Amino acid sequence: MFRNGVTVLSLLAMLASSEVVSASDDWRTELEDVCGNTSEAAVLSHMELQKLIAKGERVSKALESECEAVRIVYQKRVQKCLDLYRNIADTMQPDGKVQPPAQ
């Protein structure tokens, strides 16, 4: 009986720890989603850019609970991606095309 109880407790502990790990790593998949689209940012619609910006802001908030070393590195990365998307969204014309640079 005692052995079965230990086994059950071990399984519960494993499940609980795997949920914590997966919950804390959710921001990593969202970060890859956000920063994985930078090469095609100029052809994305304004709505798509806004969705990526919102997702990036969620990642930024999730990073606040990480240790300092992780937070600093990934915060910088997500910020650069967000800056790019915001810049492109701000320079879009009403028809959804990016304005050419001023000469």
Rosetta silent file (secondary structure, phi, psi, omega in degrees, C-alpha in Angstrom):
SEQUENCE: MFRNGVTVLSLLAMLASSEVVSASDDWRTELEDVCGNTSEAAVLSHMELQKLIAKGERVSKALESECEAVRIVYQKRVQKCLDLYRNIADTMQPDGKVQPPAQ
SCORE:     score description
SCORE:     0.000 S_00000001
   1 L     0.000  -44.774 -179.237    0.000    0.000    0.000 S_00000001
   2 H   -62.587  -38.088 -178.857    2.780    2.410    0.940 S_00000001
   3 H   -65.478  -41.120  178.013    4.570    1.694   -2.326 S_00000001
   4 H   -64.827  -37.721  178.652    1.476    2.513   -4.396 S_00000001
   5 H   -64.473  -40.507  178.408    1.054    5.772   -2.478 S_00000001
   6 H   -65.857  -40.954  179.174    4.642    6.786   -3.228 S_00000001
   7 H   -62.637  -45.270  179.659    4.142    5.955   -6.897 S_00000001
   8 H   -63.638  -43.719  178.787    0.973    8.030   -7.083 S_00000001
   9 H   -63.570  -39.059  178.253    2.648   10.944   -5.312 S_00000001
  10 H   -63.249  -43.315  178.301    5.623   10.712   -7.674 S_00000001
  11 H   -64.116  -41.366  177.738    3.338   10.792  -10.688 S_00000001
  12 H   -63.755  -40.620  178.554    1.437   13.768   -9.325 S_00000001
  13 H   -63.926  -41.085  178.025    4.686   15.611   -8.660 S_00000001
  14 H   -63.286  -44.589  179.131    5.857   14.941  -12.220 S_00000001
  15 H   -62.974  -43.907 -179.738    2.600   16.188  -13.695 S_00000001
  16 H   -63.180  -42.984 -178.854    2.637   19.309  -11.560 S_00000001
  17 H   -69.490  -34.617  178.884    6.229   20.134  -12.479 S_00000001
  18 H   -68.675  -34.295  176.587    5.613   19.568  -16.194 S_00000001
  19 H   -66.911  -39.255  178.877    2.653   21.967  -16.086 S_00000001
  20 H   -64.764  -43.815  179.559    4.782   24.611  -14.407 S_00000001
  21 H   -63.803  -45.760 -178.747    7.532   24.200  -17.002 S_00000001
  22 H   -67.503  -35.285  178.557    5.142   24.338  -19.930 S_00000001
  23 H   -68.104  -38.282 -178.452    3.345   27.372  -18.503 S_00000001
  24 H   -76.158  -19.706  179.351    6.600   29.214  -17.944 S_00000001
  25 L   -95.995    0.563  177.968    7.808   28.379  -21.461 S_00000001
  26 H   -57.805  -35.738 -179.014    4.647   29.562  -23.217 S_00000001
  27 H   -65.213  -27.257 -179.978    6.292   32.923  -23.749 S_00000001
  28 H   -66.680  -42.647  178.948    9.106   31.223  -25.697 S_00000001
  29 H   -69.658  -36.554  176.671    6.774   29.905  -28.387 S_00000001
  30 H   -67.665  -37.061  177.266    5.001   33.260  -28.574 S_00000001
  31 H   -61.686  -44.173  178.341    8.366   35.022  -28.830 S_00000001
  32 H   -64.253  -35.502  175.753    9.308   32.796  -31.767 S_00000001
  33 H   -63.126  -46.650 -177.035    5.925   33.571  -33.311 S_00000001
  34 H   -67.752  -54.821 -173.943    6.452   37.305  -32.893 S_00000001
  35 H   -81.530   -9.459  178.152   10.088   37.581  -33.941 S_00000001
  36 L   -77.943   -7.172 -177.675    9.815   34.883  -36.594 S_00000001
  37 L  -107.783    9.387 -175.230    7.872   37.211  -38.886 S_00000001
  38 H   -65.961  -31.737 -178.018   10.310   40.127  -39.042 S_00000001
  39 H   -69.074  -23.524  179.536   11.621   39.211  -42.510 S_00000001
  40 H  -112.267   18.704 -175.243    8.144   39.557  -43.988 S_00000001
  41 H   -61.059  -34.855 -176.533    6.952   42.441  -41.832 S_00000001
  42 H   -68.976  -19.326 -178.779    6.738   44.902  -44.736 S_00000001
  43 H  -103.747    0.300  178.347    4.148   42.786  -46.543 S_00000001
  44 L   -76.777  151.518  177.450    1.922   42.078  -43.535 S_00000001
  45 L   -75.119  164.698  179.149   -1.401   43.855  -43.207 S_00000001
  46 H   -60.028  -39.565  179.635   -1.975   46.476  -40.544 S_00000001
  47 H   -64.075  -43.529  178.662   -4.216   44.025  -38.659 S_00000001
  48 H   -63.132  -39.905  177.502   -1.543   41.308  -38.708 S_00000001
  49 H   -62.878  -42.350  179.620    1.025   43.785  -37.418 S_00000001
  50 H   -63.830  -37.564  177.641   -1.302   44.805  -34.593 S_00000001
  51 H   -64.921  -42.245  178.606   -1.807   41.151  -33.623 S_00000001
  52 H   -65.943  -37.085  177.926    1.957   40.598  -33.528 S_00000001
  53 H   -64.797  -44.710  178.866    2.413   43.749  -31.454 S_00000001
  54 H   -62.891  -42.622  178.980   -0.212   42.589  -28.957 S_00000001
  55 H   -64.210  -40.802  178.201    1.369   39.143  -28.747 S_00000001
  56 H   -63.491  -36.626  177.588    4.800   40.747  -28.244 S_00000001
  57 H   -67.845  -34.857  174.751    3.453   42.862  -25.402 S_00000001
  58 H   -64.538  -41.297  177.892    2.125   39.698  -23.733 S_00000001
  59 H   -62.182  -42.670 -179.870    5.567   38.127  -24.075 S_00000001
  60 H   -59.955  -42.514  177.753    7.116   41.240  -22.565 S_00000001
  61 H   -65.879  -40.981 -179.606    4.812   40.994  -19.546 S_00000001
  62 H   -64.933  -31.047 -179.599    5.523   37.262  -19.145 S_00000001
  63 H   -68.828  -20.021 -179.239    9.253   37.977  -19.141 S_00000001
  64 L   -61.291  -24.394 -178.458    8.889   40.110  -16.014 S_00000001
  65 L   -91.606   -1.309 -179.613    8.673   36.939  -13.926 S_00000001
  66 L   -85.300  165.660  178.062   11.875   35.422  -15.337 S_00000001
  67 L   -66.380  160.248 -171.419   15.330   35.648  -13.795 S_00000001
  68 H   -57.450  -45.035 -177.377   17.326   38.760  -14.617 S_00000001
  69 H   -61.919  -45.871  179.367   19.691   37.201  -17.177 S_00000001
  70 H   -66.299  -44.815 -177.705   16.858   35.646  -19.207 S_00000001
  71 H   -59.736  -45.633 -176.685   14.681   38.731  -18.873 S_00000001
  72 H   -63.082  -47.602 -177.051   17.375   41.130  -20.123 S_00000001
  73 H   -64.794  -51.312 -175.448   18.286   39.100  -23.200 S_00000001
  74 H   -75.563  -29.381  176.877   14.775   38.238  -24.344 S_00000001
  75 H   -62.977  -40.733  179.017   13.294   41.610  -23.404 S_00000001
  76 H   -63.970  -42.783 -179.086   15.810   43.241  -25.747 S_00000001
  77 H   -64.577  -49.068 -178.610   14.924   40.825  -28.538 S_00000001
  78 H   -66.187  -33.427  179.100   11.169   41.235  -28.251 S_00000001
  79 H   -64.894  -40.810  178.443   11.565   45.018  -28.000 S_00000001
  80 H   -63.944  -40.578  178.095   13.476   45.155  -31.291 S_00000001
  81 H   -64.586  -44.267  179.436   10.768   43.092  -33.006 S_00000001
  82 H   -63.610  -40.930  178.437    8.025   45.311  -31.569 S_00000001
  83 H   -60.247  -41.962  178.356    9.869   48.466  -32.654 S_00000001
  84 H   -61.631  -50.320 -178.557   10.075   47.136  -36.204 S_00000001
  85 H   -62.283  -42.130  179.572    6.364   46.252  -36.334 S_00000001
  86 H   -64.940  -40.673  179.266    5.312   49.578  -34.828 S_00000001
  87 H   -62.174  -45.216  179.339    7.514   51.497  -37.242 S_00000001
  88 H   -66.228  -43.349  179.501    6.053   49.692  -40.237 S_00000001
  89 H   -62.099  -37.591 -179.723    2.483   50.052  -38.929 S_00000001
  90 H   -70.545  -28.036 -177.544    3.032   53.792  -38.373 S_00000001
  91 L   -93.815    3.255  179.980    4.345   54.335  -41.895 S_00000001
  92 E   -72.808  140.985  174.169    1.513   52.486  -43.631 S_00000001
  93 L   -82.546  165.618 -179.420   -0.695   54.427  -45.963 S_00000001
  94 L   -55.874  -28.086 -179.384   -4.472   54.020  -45.742 S_00000001
  95 L   -81.317    0.735  176.323   -4.383   51.446  -48.577 S_00000001
  96 L    92.514   -0.432  178.649   -2.115   49.235  -46.473 S_00000001
  97 L   -92.405  148.959  179.593    1.074   49.838  -48.429 S_00000001
  98 E   -78.310  133.823  178.339    4.260   50.999  -46.768 S_00000001
  99 L   -67.947  141.434  176.245    5.288   54.530  -47.715 S_00000001
 100 L   -68.826  154.103  179.888    8.610   54.794  -49.549 S_00000001
 101 L   -64.335  147.028  179.532   11.428   56.430  -47.592 S_00000001
 102 L   -68.255  141.970 -179.203   11.748   60.215  -47.928 S_00000001
 103 L  -108.400    0.000    0.000   14.499   61.353  -50.274 S_00000001
